[in-house]
Amino acid sequence: MINQYHPSSFIDVPSEKSEKFNVYHDESGTNITQTRFQLHGVLFVPDTKLQETLKLLQDARNGYKGRIHFTELRDKSSSLRPKVAAEWLKLFFNWISTYCFYKCMILDMGSPASDRSRLPEPSIIYNRTARSAIFSGIVWSLKEYDKVTLSVYSEAITRSKEDNFEEYIPRELIKRAKGNKNCPDIIIPSTRVILVNGDPLKVEPVLSEHCEFIQLTDLITGAVSQAINANASQKIKFDFGKLVATWINDTRLPPWLQTKELHRRFSVSCRSIDKDQFYDVELQILLKDQLKFDNL
């Protein structure tokens, strides 16, 4: 008897779900001798949505060409920077977060048991926390995929010659994904993190579109930092921190009680530097909100 091919026999075979993501990383609070918290924020942007999202961000600039940087926000400013920053946050919450994912990993170095003299080099702490932020974001927000291809971008900052950040991140992400049932297969074509100047007036033209997303990641991460530190002297920074604090509080509820539809799309985690232990860090901005500023 001749075996016959029956296409119907393959109907129930599930197809592999894969996607390419551009991953943008930025940080806040890297001086471990002066700050308690070090934050690493990561934004995952599907490659198929890159141009659409880029247009949204650029349209919101309304002609402003300068850098959107959280630390440079001022209440009394003659530039459009504060207005553009506010529009970007609204865009993220109202639309971009429906298909892009943000993860922030907070490293708490303030434990009473911490002996800072025994801590690794600052660059090692930085690199490990950055890797943890990206990997946690993959496991939490990209778990529906079987395979993801990642292009990893980070703001270009001054690093020592001994700092292996650029090679360490891709290598460790692939290493940790192997055999992890909670993580999709990871492909990273480049063996190095792609470094991007965070100033749109100085960035190389070939990386200009990625510069916009580095700035957006910085803006969100800076607002998260304000939510937990509440140390801003500028009202706009305080207001942005309050806004993001409401997002954080909502995502801490069980999914069926959340109202902002940010489940697995916006996530903030905190871990101790002493142990691999995760917990909800207190949002100082809500404690200091008693009539300090009006609502956003």
Order of alpha helices (4+ residues) and beta strands (2+ residues): beta-beta-alpha-alpha-beta-alpha-beta-alpha-beta-beta-alpha-alpha-beta-beta-alpha
